[in-house]
Amino acid sequence: MVERRPYLTVLTHLTLILGAGLIALPVWIAFAASTHEASDFLSGLMPLLPGDKLVENYWKVLAHGESSAGAPPIGLMLFNSTVMALSIAVGKIAISLLSAFAIVYFRFPLKMAAFWIIFLTLMLPVEVRILPTYEVVAGLGLLNTYAGLSIPLIASATATFLFRQVFLTIPDELTEAARIDGAGPMKFFRDILIPLSRTNIAALFVILFIYGWNQYLWPLLVTTDASHYTAVMGIQRMVAVPDSEPLWHLIMATAILAMLPPVVVILLMQRLFVQGLIEQEK
């Protein structure tokens, strides 16, 4: 029998409310700051209440950008970030699914050696291999292109390892039944393995999309044309304006708009993720 203690329930809810408030406070400060004019920040303090410049500030960053910092309109930067994040997320998942499928269901020489080589690349982050990667991208003429932004970041040892573990949990009887029914390797992969892995795919997509969206160092190296700036690059350039004070009202408006696409992805994929958890798939 579970003992009900009302004061513990109240304490739990107060803790949750306090935690949610601490998380939401920076977002609220950024939103409030984005509705003021530049002169309101001369005191060095961020206003906590909204101002009357909401439409004007957001329209300026959406339509014109910040010319003094060399930042294009935020709409273009959001598009670039979305293309980059989607390419990285979809590419990582597709390559990892195929890699794990080959490692688990095919026999070839040095199969486990190939898997461990892939796994050991976890110890080589982008920062370690960034110079040779940049040289390859530059040699292929991929600077200032969407391919140059996304392709070098597509391979993922973590996702390959995760899908390998998922495929190992699938009963051998299911594989034998598919073979008896005449299903070829790709039909088995498409009609059985992918549906059984949709929970993992949904969770990985959210994580990888945010990973691609938050990239800063790699886009900074391969992008010199303002038409290919990402949202994170645009915010940094607006903050580091030479010979003048940052226009914090426009920076905060850009930050709020840059936060919206990842939030939308999380909300949409969360429903699929929960649906995959409650269904008896395996």
Stockholm file with secondary structure:
# STOCKHOLM 1.0

chainA/1-282         MVERRPYLTVLTHLTLILGAGLIALPVWIAFAASTHEASDFLSGLMPLLPGDKLVENYWKVLAHGESSAGAPPIGLMLFNSTVMALSIAVGKIAISLLSAFAIVYFRFPLKMAAFWIIFLTLMLPVEVRILPTYEVVAGLGLLNTYAGLSIPLIASATATFLFRQVFLTIPDELTEAARIDGAGPMKFFRDILIPLSRTNIAALFVILFIYGWNQYLWPLLVTTDASHYTAVMGIQRMVAVPDSEPLWHLIMATAILAMLPPVVVILLMQRLFVQGLIEQEK
#=GR chainA/1-282 SS CCCCCHHHHHHHHHHHHHHHHHHHHHHHHHHHHTTSCGGGGTTSCCCSSCCSCHHHHHHHHHHTCBGGGTBCCHHHHHHHHHHHHHHHHHHHHHHHHHHHHHHHHCCCTTHHHHHHHHHHGGGSCTTTSHHHHHHHHHHTTCTTSHHHHHGGGCCCHHHHHHHHHHHHTSCHHHHHHHHHTTCCHHHHIIIIIHHHTHHHHHHHHHHHHHHHHTCCHHHHHHCCSGGGCCHHHHHHHHHSCTTSCCCHHHHHHHHHHHHHHHHHHHHHHHHHHHHHHHSCCC
#=GC SS_cons         CCCCCHHHHHHHHHHHHHHHHHHHHHHHHHHHHTTSCGGGGTTSCCCSSCCSCHHHHHHHHHHTCBGGGTBCCHHHHHHHHHHHHHHHHHHHHHHHHHHHHHHHHCCCTTHHHHHHHHHHGGGSCTTTSHHHHHHHHHHTTCTTSHHHHHGGGCCCHHHHHHHHHHHHTSCHHHHHHHHHTTCCHHHHIIIIIHHHTHHHHHHHHHHHHHHHHTCCHHHHHHCCSGGGCCHHHHHHHHHSCTTSCCCHHHHHHHHHHHHHHHHHHHHHHHHHHHHHHHSCCC
//
